[in-house]
Amino acid sequence: MYESFFRLAELPFSLSPDPRFLWLSETHQEGLAALTYGLTNRKGFVLLTGEVGSGKTTLLRGVLERLGEDLPETAMVMNTVGLGALDLLKLVSVEFRLLTAQEATATPRTAADYILLLNSFLLDKMRKGRSAALIVDEAQNLGLEALEQVRLLSNLETHSEKLLQIVLTGQPELRERLADPRLRQLRQRIAIEHHVQPLSRDEVGRYLRHRIEIAGGKFERLFFADAEDLFAEFSGGCPRLVNLLADRALLASYSRGLRPVPPRLLELKALELGRALPGAARPMLRPG
C-alpha cells in the first residue's frame, strides 16, 4: 500500500517467513550451520529453539532453500496443536506423499501400518542414494505420546545409519518439555541443538537496513538516523516485533503524507504496540 510512496519495490516488513529476507546475525548464522550440518550428515535429532518471533521458521526455510540439490526428501509438520501419535503419523505419510489426505483419513489404519509404509519408503530412498528428513515445527505443542512417537520414528534405521533425520523446532518451552524424565530417551538422542538469541542493538539496525535494501529501498528514505535505538528498545531484539513496528509506522506516515517517518510518530506507534503486545517495551516519549 505504501510501497510507491517510499520508493519500494515490495513490502519490506511482511510477517511471512520469506527466506529472501533472511538476515544472518551471529546467532542465526550459527543456527544455519547447525541445521545444515544436521540435515546433510544424518546426525539424528536436531533441536532448534527460540522465543516467539525470533526468526526460527524463516531460518528453517532459508536452510531448505540454500541446500538445493543436497536437500533431503523433506516432510514438514507445521500445525502441531492437539496432535496425537496416530495423527502425527498420518500427517507424516501425507507430507511424504505416501498417501493422499483423503486416503489417510478415509481408511482406518494402525500406527504399525503407517510405520511399515514409511519404513518401505525410506529404504527405497536409501537404495537410490537419497536421504529423508522430518521437520516438526512448534513441537512444544506435542504431548508426551506424540513426542514418544517421534522418538520411535528415529528407530527406523539400517545396521549402519539412520533412515530418517528429524528436526524439532519450537519455543523455549520445548526444552522444558524435553527435560521431563519420561522423555529422557528422546533427549539423549539430540545430537545438535541451537537456541536463537535476540538481536543486539547493533544487529537490529543492520537487520532493518537489510530488509529495506531487499525491498529496493534506502533506510534514509524511511526512517531518521537514530531510529535503530528505538526499534531495539521496543523489540528487545525480536525480529517480528521490529517488523510490526516498522510496518505500522510506515503505514501511519504514508497516511499523513510524511517521509521519512517522523521520530515522534515512530515513538507513538511503539507506545501503542507496547500496550497491546506481550514482550514489547514501551519507550519513553522524548520531549517535543
C-alpha positions as semicolon CSV with decimal commas, in nm:
position;residue;x (nm);y (nm);z (nm)
1;M;0,000;0,000;0,000
2;Y;0,279;0,243;0,090
3;E;0,547;0,094;-0,138
4;S;0,544;0,358;-0,413
5;F;0,532;0,645;-0,161
6;F;0,858;0,526;-0,004
7;R;1,003;0,410;-0,339
8;L;0,998;0,044;-0,252
9;A;0,959;-0,248;-0,491
10;E;0,771;-0,453;-0,230
11;L;0,675;-0,454;0,135
12;P;0,993;-0,491;0,344
13;F;0,840;-0,593;0,676
14;S;0,589;-0,866;0,599
15;L;0,548;-1,122;0,878
16;S;0,558;-1,417;0,636
17;P;0,877;-1,629;0,668
18;D;1,022;-1,534;0,329
19;P;1,379;-1,671;0,308
20;R;1,476;-1,392;0,068
21;F;1,466;-1,154;0,364
22;L;1,672;-1,378;0,592
23;W;1,947;-1,175;0,758
24;L;2,212;-1,379;0,931
25;S;2,300;-1,232;1,266
26;E;2,562;-1,419;1,465
27;T;2,301;-1,641;1,630
28;H;2,115;-1,704;1,303
29;Q;2,443;-1,789;1,129
30;E;2,515;-2,048;1,396
31;G;2,162;-2,185;1,364
32;L;2,203;-2,208;0,986
33;A;2,524;-2,405;1,029
34;A;2,366;-2,641;1,284
35;L;2,063;-2,713;1,067
36;T;2,269;-2,758;0,751
37;Y;2,512;-2,993;0,923
38;G;2,234;-3,197;1,078
39;L;2,027;-3,227;0,762
40;T;2,318;-3,326;0,537
41;N;2,511;-3,559;0,770
42;R;2,240;-3,786;0,918
43;K;2,323;-3,678;1,272
44;G;2,000;-3,794;1,431
45;F;1,788;-3,537;1,610
46;V;1,843;-3,162;1,568
47;L;1,679;-2,920;1,813
48;L;1,622;-2,554;1,726
49;T;1,454;-2,329;1,981
50;G;1,392;-1,958;2,024
51;E;1,141;-1,710;2,157
52;V;0,825;-1,628;1,961
53;G;0,918;-1,414;1,662
54;S;1,292;-1,484;1,681
55;G;1,308;-1,597;1,317
56;K;1,315;-1,976;1,355
57;T;1,077;-2,051;1,069
58;T;1,245;-1,802;0,834
59;L;1,581;-1,958;0,922
60;L;1,445;-2,305;0,858
61;R;1,303;-2,209;0,520
62;G;1,631;-2,037;0,435
63;V;1,824;-2,357;0,506
64;L;1,590;-2,564;0,290
65;E;1,627;-2,317;0,003
66;R;2,006;-2,300;0,028
67;L;2,056;-2,676;0,033
68;G;1,920;-2,701;-0,321
69;E;2,012;-3,038;-0,473
70;D;2,158;-3,152;-0,138
71;L;1,818;-3,115;0,029
72;P;1,682;-3,447;0,162
73;E;1,331;-3,556;0,077
74;T;1,153;-3,347;0,338
75;A;0,824;-3,368;0,525
76;M;0,719;-3,065;0,728
77;V;0,460;-3,084;1,004
78;M;0,361;-2,727;1,088
79;N;0,029;-2,749;1,271
80;T;0,103;-2,942;1,590
81;V;-0,173;-2,824;1,825
82;G;-0,370;-3,118;1,961
83;L;-0,187;-3,381;1,755
84;G;-0,190;-3,734;1,892
85;A;0,062;-4,001;1,796
86;L;-0,157;-4,151;1,523
87;D;-0,243;-3,804;1,386
88;L;0,128;-3,732;1,357
89;L;0,189;-4,049;1,160
90;K;-0,095;-3,961;0,923
91;L;0,048;-3,615;0,858
92;V;0,397;-3,753;0,800
93;S;0,260;-4,002;0,548
94;V;0,074;-3,728;0,363
95;E;0,370;-3,488;0,368
96;F;0,596;-3,757;0,221
97;R;0,321;-3,816;-0,039
98;L;0,283;-4,181;0,061
99;L;-0,092;-4,125;0,090
100;T;-0,330;-3,852;-0,013
101;A;-0,510;-3,664;0,263
102;Q;-0,829;-3,845;0,166
103;E;-0,661;-4,187;0,183
104;A;-0,508;-4,109;0,522
105;T;-0,845;-4,020;0,672
106;A;-1,085;-4,248;0,484
107;T;-0,923;-4,585;0,559
108;P;-0,868;-4,687;0,922
109;R;-0,503;-4,779;0,983
110;T;-0,299;-4,862;1,288
111;A;0,027;-4,696;1,388
112;A;0,208;-5,009;1,268
113;D;0,053;-4,967;0,919
114;Y;0,193;-4,615;0,887
115;I;0,534;-4,713;1,022
116;L;0,563;-5,005;0,779
117;L;0,464;-4,777;0,492
118;L;0,719;-4,516;0,598
119;N;0,995;-4,773;0,650
120;S;0,945;-4,910;0,299
121;F;0,960;-4,556;0,158
122;L;1,280;-4,473;0,347
123;L;1,455;-4,795;0,245
124;D;1,369;-4,720;-0,119
125;K;1,518;-4,371;-0,079
126;M;1,835;-4,516;0,070
127;R;1,875;-4,763;-0,216
128;K;1,853;-4,469;-0,456
129;G;2,118;-4,277;-0,262
130;R;1,872;-4,025;-0,122
131;S;1,807;-3,923;0,236
132;A;1,487;-3,809;0,408
133;A;1,411;-3,560;0,682
134;L;1,112;-3,485;0,904
135;I;1,076;-3,130;1,036
136;V;0,831;-3,071;1,319
137;D;0,768;-2,701;1,379
138;E;0,620;-2,567;1,705
139;A;0,700;-2,903;1,863
140;Q;0,636;-2,766;2,212
141;N;0,265;-2,825;2,138
142;L;0,310;-3,201;2,112
143;G;0,207;-3,415;2,406
144;L;0,421;-3,689;2,561
145;E;0,262;-3,958;2,346
146;A;0,329;-3,774;2,020
147;L;0,687;-3,687;2,120
148;E;0,749;-4,051;2,208
149;Q;0,619;-4,144;1,863
150;V;0,870;-3,904;1,710
151;R;1,143;-4,084;1,902
152;L;1,021;-4,421;1,775
153;L;1,043;-4,293;1,417
154;S;1,415;-4,241;1,475
155;N;1,442;-4,618;1,526
156;L;1,390;-4,663;1,152
157;E;1,747;-4,749;1,055
158;T;1,980;-4,998;0,895
159;H;2,278;-5,158;1,071
160;S;2,493;-4,859;0,978
161;E;2,279;-4,545;0,952
162;K;1,955;-4,368;1,033
163;L;1,692;-4,365;0,762
164;L;1,519;-4,051;0,885
165;Q;1,675;-3,724;1,001
166;I;1,446;-3,540;1,246
167;V;1,444;-3,167;1,324
168;L;1,240;-3,035;1,615
169;T;1,182;-2,661;1,636
170;G;0,989;-2,468;1,897
171;Q;0,970;-2,212;2,171
172;P;1,180;-2,236;2,491
173;E;0,902;-2,445;2,647
174;L;1,015;-2,728;2,421
175;R;1,339;-2,756;2,617
176;E;1,141;-2,772;2,939
177;R;0,919;-3,043;2,796
178;L;1,218;-3,248;2,684
179;A;1,357;-3,228;3,038
180;D;1,067;-3,447;3,153
181;P;1,216;-3,777;3,281
182;R;0,962;-3,964;3,071
183;L;1,126;-3,824;2,758
184;R;1,486;-3,892;2,862
185;Q;1,538;-4,138;2,575
186;L;1,440;-3,869;2,325
187;R;1,653;-3,604;2,497
188;Q;1,958;-3,828;2,485
189;R;1,923;-3,868;2,108
190;I;1,951;-3,499;2,029
191;A;2,289;-3,468;1,857
192;I;2,279;-3,099;1,762
193;E;2,094;-2,811;1,925
194;H;2,085;-2,435;1,899
195;H;1,886;-2,161;2,074
196;V;1,824;-1,847;1,867
197;Q;1,922;-1,544;2,075
198;P;1,771;-1,192;2,045
199;L;1,944;-0,943;1,814
200;S;2,184;-0,696;1,970
201;R;2,119;-0,322;1,935
202;D;2,371;-0,300;1,651
203;E;2,219;-0,603;1,479
204;V;1,870;-0,451;1,490
205;G;1,994;-0,160;1,276
206;R;2,162;-0,390;1,028
207;Y;1,850;-0,608;1,016
208;L;1,635;-0,305;0,932
209;R;1,869;-0,192;0,657
210;H;1,892;-0,540;0,509
211;R;1,516;-0,582;0,474
212;I;1,474;-0,234;0,327
213;E;1,751;-0,296;0,073
214;I;1,600;-0,632;-0,030
215;A;1,272;-0,445;-0,089
216;G;1,455;-0,200;-0,316
217;G;1,465;0,096;-0,078
218;K;1,705;0,302;0,131
219;F;1,691;0,333;0,508
220;E;1,725;0,714;0,499
221;R;1,406;0,748;0,292
222;L;1,207;0,562;0,555
223;F;1,348;0,642;0,900
224;F;1,554;0,907;1,078
225;A;1,919;0,850;1,160
226;D;1,895;0,709;1,516
227;A;1,568;0,520;1,475
228;E;1,754;0,191;1,530
229;D;1,782;0,269;1,902
230;L;1,406;0,299;1,942
231;F;1,349;-0,020;1,742
232;A;1,600;-0,205;1,961
233;E;1,447;-0,073;2,283
234;F;1,093;-0,157;2,177
235;S;1,163;-0,503;2,034
236;G;1,422;-0,636;2,277
237;G;1,594;-0,778;1,970
238;C;1,291;-0,976;1,847
239;P;1,276;-0,959;1,464
240;R;0,898;-0,999;1,449
241;L;0,845;-0,701;1,681
242;V;1,085;-0,496;1,467
243;N;0,875;-0,584;1,162
244;L;0,547;-0,499;1,334
245;L;0,664;-0,157;1,447
246;A;0,824;-0,071;1,113
247;D;0,514;-0,170;0,916
248;R;0,275;0,021;1,145
249;A;0,495;0,331;1,142
250;L;0,535;0,332;0,764
251;L;0,161;0,295;0,712
252;A;0,087;0,578;0,957
253;S;0,347;0,803;0,796
254;Y;0,211;0,729;0,449
255;S;-0,143;0,815;0,558
256;R;-0,014;1,155;0,676
257;G;0,198;1,215;0,365
258;L;0,518;1,229;0,572
259;R;0,856;1,096;0,455
260;P;1,069;0,977;0,632
261;V;0,874;0,860;0,936
262;P;0,894;1,142;1,196
263;P;1,059;1,043;1,527
264;R;0,750;1,140;1,725
265;L;0,524;0,924;1,511
266;L;0,756;0,624;1,547
267;E;0,754;0,670;1,924
268;L;0,374;0,690;1,934
269;K;0,339;0,370;1,731
270;A;0,587;0,197;1,962
271;L;0,379;0,303;2,263
272;E;0,057;0,177;2,103
273;L;0,209;-0,162;2,021
274;G;0,379;-0,180;2,360
275;R;0,041;-0,161;2,531
276;A;-0,103;-0,436;2,313
277;L;0,182;-0,686;2,276
278;P;0,338;-0,900;2,548
279;G;0,717;-0,885;2,538
280;A;0,732;-0,541;2,378
281;A;0,873;-0,247;2,572
282;R;0,706;0,095;2,595
283;P;0,972;0,351;2,508
284;M;0,967;0,683;2,686
285;L;0,845;0,972;2,473
286;R;1,113;1,228;2,417
287;P;1,030;1,595;2,473
288;G;0,895;1,783;2,174
